Amino acid sequence: MQTRGPRAPSPEQLIETPRLLLISVTEAMLQAERKGRGLGQLLGAIVPNTWPPEYWDQKAIDYLYERIHRNPHSRGWCRYVAVKQTSAPPVLIGGCGCTRPPETLEEVEIGYSILKEFRRHGYVTEAINGLVPWIFAHSPAHSVCAQTYPHLAASIGVLRKCGFVLDGSGKDPGTVLFRLKRPNH
């Protein structure tokens, strides 16, 4: 009996939730971010002047650009930008994504960030609740994990709302690790 590997994600695949559209980043989007212009036009959305969110710095942009440029197949496994689609016009509010493609991983690590003015409205919870089922549908991963800092109560609250449980220390200094196991695993 042959076992099938993970279904390859379509680089153009969108993840849609009731209020958000999660759009897989492209080289063109990352180039626009490097230049500081053109991202809104590529997304068909307003980019607030408070963009980018915390932890989405030039180092992260350069890292993702190189990763996608060298491995185009990993695009769906990088970062998604979160566009609030219930407003007219749509507004870029944050992002989420995986830290690495899961081809040989039993666990996928995710991260997320959102602009301050959109916090405490359930958008990150909604984004993660859209991303995690997509990960399980497109990978052999047994679990999804996320690291956060113990003092970030809102981040911990989001993970708990999404079904993640505390599972010790994270790999990065000073972090804690939360994990969500694949249903029926």
Buried (B, 14 or more C-beta within 10 A) or exposed (E): EEEEEBEEBEBEBEBEBEBBBBBBBBBEBBBBBBEEEBBBEBBEBBBBEEBBBEEBEEEBBEBBBEBBEEEEEBBBBBBBBBBBBEEEEBBBBBBBBBBEBBEEBEBBBBBBBBBEEBBEEBBBBBBBBBBBEBBBEBBBBBBBBBBBEEEEEEBBEBBEBBBBEEBEEBEEEEBBBBBBBBEEE
